[in-house]
Amino acid sequence: MNAPRLLAYGLGGGLIVAGLAGLVVDAGLTDPLGWALWFGGLIVAHDGVLVPLVLLTGVAVGRMREPSPVRAGLIVAAVLSLIALPMVTGFGRRADNPSLLPLDYGRNLLVVLGLVALVTALTATAVRLRAKRRRR
């Protein structure tokens, strides 16, 4: 390994140790058990649900011909979901200010993803029809 990478690992490890020490030292304020459960649940959700779904989707899409409208639709849907995630989860919402994040962002994301799926399906159908016409 090269020196900058080792330095970065050392600094990152030091920050992790400092954070964990802060959780333990200020246990009355930080709720270490709650943090541990949250991180454990996050690991289970990531490794047990998200990663298998992404891998299966990647295998299915990888077998499609190039260029694939389905691949483009999945990329657009993933980027939209990533951008909307803080609003869907209500990150930044405050009870004392109802004008912050006032909309139903989960529903709105589903509507937009439905439109992306519709456009993707129509585009894929058009590509197939055009390919059939060219074969004749």
C-alpha positions as CSV (number, residue, x, y, z in Angstrom):
1,M,0.0,0.0,0.0
2,N,1.1,3.5,-0.6
3,A,1.7,6.1,2.1
4,P,-1.3,8.5,1.3
5,R,-3.7,5.6,1.5
6,L,-2.3,4.4,4.8
7,L,-2.5,7.9,6.2
8,A,-6.1,8.2,5.1
9,Y,-7.0,4.9,6.7
10,G,-5.2,6.0,9.9
11,L,-7.1,9.3,10.0
12,G,-10.4,7.7,9.2
13,G,-9.8,5.0,11.9
14,G,-8.9,7.7,14.4
15,L,-12.1,9.6,13.7
16,I,-14.2,6.4,14.1
17,V,-12.5,5.7,17.5
18,A,-13.1,9.4,18.6
19,G,-16.8,9.1,17.6
20,L,-17.3,5.8,19.4
21,A,-15.5,7.2,22.5
22,G,-17.8,10.2,22.4
23,L,-20.8,7.9,22.3
24,V,-19.6,5.9,25.3
25,V,-18.3,8.9,27.3
26,D,-21.6,10.9,26.8
27,A,-23.8,7.8,27.1
28,G,-26.5,9.7,28.9
29,L,-26.9,12.1,26.0
30,T,-26.1,9.9,23.0
31,D,-27.9,6.6,23.6
32,P,-25.2,4.1,22.5
33,L,-27.6,1.2,22.4
34,G,-30.0,3.1,20.0
35,W,-27.0,4.0,17.8
36,A,-25.9,0.3,17.7
37,L,-29.4,-0.9,16.8
38,W,-29.7,1.8,14.1
39,F,-26.3,0.8,12.5
40,G,-27.1,-2.9,12.9
41,G,-30.5,-2.4,11.1
42,L,-28.8,-0.3,8.5
43,I,-26.3,-3.1,7.8
44,V,-29.0,-5.7,7.6
45,A,-31.1,-3.6,5.3
46,H,-28.1,-2.8,3.1
47,D,-26.5,-6.3,2.9
48,G,-29.7,-8.3,3.1
49,V,-32.1,-6.3,0.9
50,L,-30.5,-3.5,-1.1
51,V,-27.4,-5.3,-2.4
52,P,-29.2,-8.5,-3.6
53,L,-31.8,-6.3,-5.4
54,V,-29.2,-4.2,-7.1
55,L,-27.2,-7.3,-8.1
56,L,-30.3,-9.1,-9.5
57,T,-31.2,-5.9,-11.4
58,G,-27.7,-5.6,-12.7
59,V,-27.6,-9.2,-14.0
60,A,-31.1,-8.8,-15.7
61,V,-30.2,-5.5,-17.3
62,G,-26.7,-6.7,-18.3
63,R,-28.3,-9.3,-20.5
64,M,-30.2,-6.7,-22.5
65,R,-28.9,-5.4,-25.8
66,E,-27.1,-2.1,-26.1
67,P,-28.4,0.6,-25.9
68,S,-31.1,-0.3,-23.6
69,P,-33.9,2.1,-22.7
70,V,-34.5,0.0,-19.6
71,R,-31.0,0.7,-18.4
72,A,-31.4,4.4,-19.0
73,G,-34.8,4.4,-17.1
74,L,-33.2,2.6,-14.1
75,I,-30.4,5.1,-14.0
76,V,-32.9,8.0,-14.0
77,A,-35.0,6.3,-11.4
78,A,-32.0,5.7,-9.1
79,V,-30.8,9.3,-9.4
80,L,-34.2,10.7,-8.7
81,S,-34.6,8.4,-5.7
82,L,-31.2,9.4,-4.3
83,I,-32.0,13.1,-4.7
84,A,-35.5,12.7,-3.1
85,L,-34.5,10.5,-0.2
86,P,-33.8,13.3,2.3
87,M,-37.2,14.9,1.6
88,V,-39.1,11.5,1.6
89,T,-37.6,10.7,5.0
90,G,-38.4,14.2,6.3
91,F,-34.8,15.1,7.0
92,G,-34.9,18.8,8.2
93,R,-38.6,18.8,9.0
94,R,-39.4,20.7,12.2
95,A,-42.7,20.6,14.1
96,D,-42.4,24.4,14.9
97,N,-42.2,25.3,11.2
98,P,-44.8,23.5,9.1
99,S,-43.7,25.3,5.9
100,L,-40.5,23.2,5.9
101,L,-41.1,20.1,3.7
102,P,-44.9,20.6,3.5
103,L,-45.7,18.1,0.7
104,D,-46.2,14.3,0.5
105,Y,-42.8,13.6,-1.0
106,G,-43.1,9.8,-0.8
107,R,-46.3,9.9,-2.9
108,N,-44.8,12.5,-5.3
109,L,-41.7,10.3,-5.8
110,L,-43.8,7.3,-6.6
111,V,-45.7,9.4,-9.2
112,V,-42.5,10.6,-10.8
113,L,-41.1,7.0,-10.8
114,G,-44.3,5.8,-12.4
115,L,-43.9,8.4,-15.2
116,V,-40.3,7.3,-15.6
117,A,-41.4,3.7,-15.9
118,L,-44.1,4.7,-18.4
119,V,-41.7,6.6,-20.6
120,T,-39.2,3.8,-20.3
121,A,-41.8,1.2,-21.4
122,L,-43.0,3.3,-24.3
123,T,-39.4,3.9,-25.5
124,A,-38.5,0.2,-25.2
125,T,-41.7,-0.7,-27.2
126,A,-40.8,1.9,-29.9
127,V,-37.2,0.5,-30.1
128,R,-38.5,-3.0,-30.6
129,L,-41.0,-2.0,-33.2
130,R,-38.4,-0.1,-35.1
131,A,-36.0,-3.1,-35.0
132,K,-38.8,-5.4,-36.3
133,R,-39.5,-3.0,-39.2
134,R,-35.8,-2.9,-40.1
135,R,-35.6,-6.7,-40.2
136,R,-38.4,-6.9,-42.8
